[in-house]
């Protein structure tokens, strides 16, 4: 064991080095893509036959919008949140696919993730929201809207599902410590 990833007030892990690829900190992303408007999720985790793409946030749309009285501005803020998460997942899938195709270097990508047989793997997109004020329950429409916006990618990649979860749920699934 050894890898702990700290993000949005959460400690993801503890993972074996060969099962996690910190795509957001990878040279493939940081050297030429980040400065060109490309976004990524935090990391990719391989656990058995499951491949997870993780994004962590400290706020959710309803929290962001609670102090905004204007209905149009609320919708704009919500749409921006959705678009940010969608781009992160979409770009992460594309970058990872290009790493697998060796169109991007495989430097710093663990063997288990660089040359995997993913034909029988289940792929999941996970958004963990950790609001600073504590307990929070995911809004069902948030998960539904993200799934709707990513439906093409989910179909193309054969992604099992997308989940929006709380830190409590993440801890129960042993994603965080």
GINORTA-V302292 format. One line per field, one symbol per residue. phi: phi as a letter, one per 20 degrees, with the letter a starting at -180 (. if undefined). burial: + if it has 16 or more other ideal C-beta (glycine too) atoms within 10 Angstrom, else -. A space follows every 10 residues. Layout:
phi: ???
burial: ???
//
This chain:
phi: .qecdeblmd depedfgedc cegfdffgef fcegfdnecc ffadcdcmed cdddcccebc gfffegedff ffffffffff fgfffgffff ffffffgfff fmecfegmeg ggdeceeefd eedcdcdddc ffengbdgeg fffffffffd gffffgemff accdcegfff ffemecd
burial: --+-+-++-+ -++-+---++ ++++-+-++- --+----+++ ++++++---- +++++++-++ ++--+----- ---+---+-- ++--++++++ +++-++--++ ---+----++ --++------ --++++++++ +----+-+-- -++-+++-++ --++--+-+- -++++++-++ ----++-
//
